[in-house]
Protein backbone atom coordinates (compact mmCIF):
# COMPACT_ATOMS: atom_id res chain seq x y z
CA UNK A 1 0.00 0.00 0.00
CA UNK A 2 1.07 3.56 -0.71
CA UNK A 3 -0.18 6.60 1.18
CA UNK A 4 0.30 10.10 -0.24
CA UNK A 5 -0.56 13.34 1.53
CA UNK A 6 -1.70 16.12 -0.80
CA UNK A 7 -2.11 18.63 2.03
CA UNK A 8 -4.73 19.63 4.61
CA UNK A 9 -6.89 16.48 5.13
CA UNK A 10 -6.50 15.13 1.58
CA UNK A 11 -4.80 11.78 1.00
CA UNK A 12 -4.47 9.21 -1.74
CA UNK A 13 -4.26 5.53 -0.82
CA UNK A 14 -3.16 3.12 -3.54
CA UNK A 15 -3.53 -0.59 -2.84
CA UNK A 16 -1.12 -3.25 -4.02
CA UNK A 17 -3.63 -4.13 -6.76
CA UNK A 18 -3.69 -0.51 -7.95
CA UNK A 19 -7.03 0.67 -6.56
CA UNK A 20 -6.82 4.42 -5.91
CA UNK A 21 -8.74 6.04 -3.08
CA UNK A 22 -8.79 9.81 -2.60
CA UNK A 23 -10.05 11.10 0.74
CA UNK A 24 -11.26 14.62 1.54
CA UNK A 25 -10.18 16.49 -1.61
CA UNK A 26 -10.12 20.26 -1.09
CA UNK A 27 -10.99 23.16 -3.36
CA UNK A 28 -7.79 25.00 -4.16
CA UNK A 29 -8.23 28.67 -3.28
CA UNK A 30 -11.24 28.04 -1.04
CA UNK A 31 -12.23 30.47 1.70
CA UNK A 32 -10.87 33.59 0.00
CA UNK A 33 -7.62 31.83 -0.91
CA UNK A 34 -6.92 30.75 2.66
CA UNK A 35 -6.31 27.25 1.30
CA UNK A 36 -3.45 27.55 -1.17
CA UNK A 37 -2.61 23.91 -1.90
CA UNK A 38 -2.67 23.19 -5.65
CA UNK A 39 -5.61 21.37 -7.28
CA UNK A 40 -5.88 17.57 -6.99
CA UNK A 41 -6.03 16.23 -10.55
CA UNK A 42 -5.19 12.55 -10.03
CA UNK A 43 -7.37 9.65 -11.13
CA UNK A 44 -9.39 7.76 -8.56
CA UNK A 45 -11.49 4.63 -8.29
CA UNK A 46 -13.03 5.70 -4.99
CA UNK A 47 -13.49 9.16 -3.49
CA UNK A 48 -14.53 9.65 0.14
CA UNK A 49 -15.66 12.99 1.56
CA UNK A 50 -16.06 13.32 5.32
CA UNK A 51 -18.45 16.29 5.20
CA UNK A 52 -19.76 19.03 2.95
CA UNK A 53 -17.22 21.82 3.40
CA UNK A 54 -15.15 23.10 0.48
CA UNK A 55 -11.85 22.07 2.03
CA UNK A 56 -13.03 18.43 2.18
CA UNK A 57 -15.53 17.74 -0.62
CA UNK A 58 -14.24 19.21 -3.88
CA UNK A 59 -14.28 16.50 -6.56
CA UNK A 60 -14.42 18.49 -9.81
CA UNK A 61 -10.70 18.22 -10.57
CA UNK A 62 -10.44 14.47 -9.91
CA UNK A 63 -10.09 12.29 -12.99
CA UNK A 64 -11.65 8.92 -13.84
CA UNK A 65 -14.92 7.14 -13.19
CA UNK A 66 -14.99 6.80 -9.45
CA UNK A 67 -17.43 5.74 -6.74
CA UNK A 68 -18.23 8.66 -4.42
CA UNK A 69 -18.83 7.84 -0.75
CA UNK A 70 -20.29 10.61 1.42
CA UNK A 71 -22.73 8.81 3.72
CA UNK A 72 -22.30 6.38 6.58
CA UNK A 73 -22.40 2.73 5.62
CA UNK A 74 -20.39 -0.30 4.54
CA UNK A 75 -18.95 -0.64 1.04
CA UNK A 76 -17.04 -3.33 -0.83
CA UNK A 77 -15.34 -1.98 -3.96
CA UNK A 78 -12.72 -3.96 -5.86
CA UNK A 79 -10.14 -5.14 -3.31
CA UNK A 80 -11.20 -2.63 -0.64
CA UNK A 81 -13.69 -2.77 2.24
CA UNK A 82 -14.79 0.60 3.63
CA UNK A 83 -16.89 1.44 6.66
CA UNK A 84 -17.88 5.06 7.20
CA UNK A 85 -19.00 6.02 10.71
CA UNK A 86 -21.05 9.10 11.53
CA UNK A 87 -19.54 11.45 14.13
CA UNK A 88 -19.63 15.20 14.70
CA UNK A 89 -17.59 18.17 13.47
CA UNK A 90 -17.72 19.80 16.90
CA UNK A 91 -18.05 18.96 20.59
CA UNK A 92 -21.75 19.89 20.77
CA UNK A 93 -23.22 17.01 18.73
CA UNK A 94 -23.12 18.89 15.44
CA UNK A 95 -24.88 22.06 16.56
CA UNK A 96 -21.96 24.24 15.42
CA UNK A 97 -20.56 22.55 12.32
CA UNK A 98 -22.68 19.49 11.57
CA UNK A 99 -21.71 15.88 11.02
CA UNK A 100 -18.43 14.24 10.08
CA UNK A 101 -17.55 10.79 8.73
CA UNK A 102 -14.73 8.60 9.96
CA UNK A 103 -13.54 6.27 7.19
CA UNK A 104 -12.20 2.82 8.09
CA UNK A 105 -10.50 1.31 5.05
CA UNK A 106 -9.42 -2.34 4.88
CA UNK A 107 -6.96 -3.31 2.16
CA UNK A 108 -3.71 -5.25 1.83
CA UNK A 109 -4.30 -6.92 5.22
CA UNK A 110 -4.21 -3.51 6.96
CA UNK A 111 -6.72 -1.05 8.36
CA UNK A 112 -6.42 2.68 7.70
CA UNK A 113 -8.69 5.10 9.56
CA UNK A 114 -9.17 8.69 8.39
CA UNK A 115 -10.89 10.80 11.05
CA UNK A 116 -12.00 13.64 8.78
CA UNK A 117 -12.77 16.82 10.73
CA UNK A 118 -13.48 15.03 13.98
CA UNK A 119 -14.50 17.60 16.58
CA UNK A 120 -14.68 15.54 19.77
CA UNK A 121 -13.07 12.72 21.72
CA UNK A 122 -14.08 9.14 20.89
CA UNK A 123 -16.29 7.26 23.28
CA UNK A 124 -16.06 3.49 23.82
CA UNK A 125 -18.77 2.71 21.26
CA UNK A 126 -17.06 4.66 18.49
CA UNK A 127 -13.68 3.15 19.28
CA UNK A 128 -15.23 -0.33 19.16
CA UNK A 129 -16.79 0.35 15.74
CA UNK A 130 -13.36 1.22 14.33
CA UNK A 131 -11.87 -2.16 15.35
CA UNK A 132 -8.06 -2.54 15.25
CA UNK A 133 -6.47 0.35 13.32
CA UNK A 134 -2.98 -0.01 11.83
CA UNK A 135 -2.61 3.48 10.34
CA UNK A 136 -4.42 6.52 11.73
CA UNK A 137 -4.84 9.78 9.80
CA UNK A 138 -5.84 12.34 12.39
CA UNK A 139 -6.48 16.10 12.55
CA UNK A 140 -4.39 17.94 15.12
CA UNK A 141 -4.78 21.69 14.41
CA UNK A 142 -7.73 22.52 16.65
CA UNK A 143 -10.41 25.23 16.26
CA UNK A 144 -12.36 23.36 13.55
CA UNK A 145 -11.25 19.91 14.73
CA UNK A 146 -9.79 18.26 17.80
CA UNK A 147 -6.65 20.00 19.00
CA UNK A 148 -3.21 18.54 19.79
CA UNK A 149 -4.19 17.48 23.31
CA UNK A 150 -7.38 15.67 22.31
CA UNK A 151 -5.67 14.23 19.21
CA UNK A 152 -3.06 12.70 21.49
CA UNK A 153 -5.79 11.21 23.68
CA UNK A 154 -7.56 9.79 20.61
CA UNK A 155 -4.32 8.39 19.22
CA UNK A 156 -3.45 6.72 22.51
CA UNK A 157 -6.93 5.22 22.79
CA UNK A 158 -6.86 3.80 19.26
CA UNK A 159 -3.21 2.74 19.62
CA UNK A 160 -2.36 2.43 15.92
CA UNK A 161 1.01 1.26 14.62
CA UNK A 162 1.38 4.54 12.74
CA UNK A 163 -0.28 7.93 13.14
CA UNK A 164 -0.05 10.56 10.39
CA UNK A 165 -1.09 14.08 11.49
CA UNK A 166 -3.12 16.31 9.16
CA UNK A 167 -5.24 19.46 9.16
CA UNK A 168 -2.67 21.77 10.77
CA UNK A 169 -1.25 25.14 9.80
CA UNK A 170 1.36 25.23 7.01
CA UNK A 171 2.67 27.88 4.65
CA UNK A 172 -0.20 26.93 2.31
CA UNK A 173 -2.95 26.98 4.91
CA UNK A 174 -4.04 30.38 6.18
CA UNK A 175 -6.61 29.04 8.63
CA UNK A 176 -6.05 30.19 12.24
CA UNK A 177 -5.23 26.67 13.39
CA UNK A 178 -2.22 25.36 15.29
CA UNK A 179 1.06 24.21 13.69
CA UNK A 180 2.31 20.64 13.67
CA UNK A 181 4.71 21.25 16.55
CA UNK A 182 1.84 21.66 19.01
CA UNK A 183 1.15 17.97 18.43
CA UNK A 184 4.65 16.54 17.98
CA UNK A 185 6.45 18.39 20.80
CA UNK A 186 7.26 16.05 23.67
CA UNK A 187 6.55 12.86 21.71
CA UNK A 188 9.39 10.35 21.48
CA UNK A 189 8.50 8.31 18.40
CA UNK A 190 8.24 11.01 15.72
CA UNK A 191 9.73 10.44 12.26
CA UNK A 192 9.96 13.29 9.76
CA UNK A 193 9.81 11.40 6.50
CA UNK A 194 10.89 14.26 4.16
CA UNK A 195 8.58 12.83 1.51
CA UNK A 196 4.93 13.20 0.59
CA UNK A 197 4.42 9.45 0.04
CA UNK A 198 5.27 6.25 1.84
CA UNK A 199 4.96 2.55 1.09
CA UNK A 200 3.69 0.30 3.87
CA UNK A 201 3.10 -3.40 4.30
CA UNK A 202 1.78 -5.34 7.27
CA UNK A 203 5.11 -6.95 8.06
CA UNK A 204 6.96 -3.66 8.53
CA UNK A 205 4.51 -1.94 10.86
CA UNK A 206 6.12 -0.88 14.16
CA UNK A 207 5.00 -2.56 17.39
CA UNK A 208 4.59 0.75 19.24
CA UNK A 209 2.83 3.82 17.83
CA UNK A 210 5.08 5.91 15.61
CA UNK A 211 4.07 9.40 14.45
CA UNK A 212 4.95 9.80 10.77
CA UNK A 213 5.12 13.34 9.40
CA UNK A 214 4.71 13.61 5.63
CA UNK A 215 5.45 16.65 3.46
CA UNK A 216 2.48 17.91 1.45
CA UNK A 217 2.75 17.07 -2.26
CA UNK A 218 0.77 20.07 -3.52
Long-range contacts (C-beta under 8 A, 24 or more apart in sequence): 1-107, 1-108, 1-110, 1-112, 1-199, 1-200, 1-201, 2-197, 2-198, 2-199, 2-200, 3-112, 3-135, 3-164, 3-197, 3-198, 3-200, 3-214, 4-196, 4-197, 4-214, 4-217, 5-164, 5-166, 5-196, 5-197, 5-214, 5-215, 5-216, 5-217, 6-37, 6-40, 6-196, 6-216, 6-217, 6-218, 7-37, 7-170, 7-172, 7-173, 7-216, 7-217, 7-218, 8-35, 8-37, 8-55, 8-166, 8-167, 8-173, 8-216, 9-50, 9-55, 9-56, 9-114, 9-116, 9-117, 9-137, 9-139, 9-166, 9-167, 10-37, 10-40, 10-56, 11-114, 11-137, 11-166, 12-42, 12-44, 13-105, 13-107, 13-112, 15-78, 15-79, 15-80, 15-107, 15-108, 16-107, 16-108, 17-78, 17-79, 19-45, 19-46, 19-77, 19-78, 19-79, 19-80, 19-107, 20-44, 20-45, 20-46, 20-64, 21-45, 21-46, 21-47, 21-48, 21-80, 21-105, 22-46, 22-47, 22-48, 22-62, 22-66, 23-47, 23-48, 23-49, 23-50, 23-103, 23-114, 23-137, 24-48, 24-49, 24-50, 24-55, 24-56, 24-57, 24-114, 24-116, 25-49, 25-56, 25-57, 25-58, 25-59, 25-61, 25-62, 26-54, 26-55, 26-56, 26-58, 27-54, 27-55, 27-58, 28-58, 28-61, 28-218, 30-54, 30-55, 30-58, 31-55, 31-174, 31-175, 33-174, 34-173, 34-174, 34-175, 35-172, 35-173, 35-174, 35-175, 36-172, 36-173, 36-174, 37-172, 37-173, 37-216, 37-218, 38-218, 39-218, 40-218, 45-77, 45-78, 46-77, 46-80, 46-82, 48-82, 48-84, 48-101, 48-103, 48-114, 49-101, 50-100, 50-101, 50-102, 50-103, 50-114, 50-116, 50-117, 51-89, 51-98, 51-99, 51-100, 51-101, 51-116, 51-117, 52-98, 53-117, 56-116, 56-117, 69-103, 70-101, 71-101, 72-101, 79-107, 79-108, 80-105, 80-106, 80-107, 81-105, 81-106, 81-107, 82-106, 83-129, 85-126, 85-129, 85-130, 87-116, 87-118, 87-119, 87-120, 87-122, 87-126, 88-118, 88-119, 88-120, 89-117, 89-118, 89-119, 89-144, 89-145, 90-119, 90-120, 91-119, 91-120, 97-144, 102-126, 102-130, 104-129, 104-130, 104-131, 104-133, 108-201, 108-202, 109-202, 110-134, 110-135, 110-200, 110-201, 110-202, 110-205, 111-135, 112-136, 112-137, 113-137, 113-158, 113-160, 115-139, 115-154, 117-144, 117-145, 117-167, 118-145, 118-146, 118-154, 119-144, 119-145, 119-146, 120-146, 120-150, 121-146, 121-150, 121-153, 121-154, 122-154, 122-157, 122-158, 127-157, 127-158, 130-158, 133-158, 133-159, 133-160, 134-160, 134-161, 134-162, 134-202, 134-205, 135-160, 135-161, 135-162, 135-163, 135-164, 135-200, 135-205, 136-160, 136-162, 136-163, 136-164, 137-163, 137-164, 137-166, 138-163, 138-164, 138-165, 138-166, 139-165, 139-166, 139-167, 139-168, 140-165, 140-166, 140-167, 140-168, 140-178, 140-180, 140-182, 140-183, 141-167, 141-168, 141-169, 141-175, 141-177, 141-178, 141-179, 141-182, 142-177, 142-178, 142-182, 143-175, 143-176, 143-177, 143-178, 144-175, 144-177, 145-177, 147-178, 147-182, 148-178, 148-182, 148-183, 151-183, 152-183, 152-187, 155-209, 156-209, 159-209, 160-209, 161-205, 161-206, 161-207, 161-209, 161-210, 162-200, 162-205, 162-206, 162-209, 162-210, 162-211, 162-212, 163-209, 163-210, 163-211, 163-212, 164-211, 164-212, 164-213, 164-214, 165-211, 165-213, 170-216, 172-216, 180-213, 183-211, 184-211, 184-213, 187-211
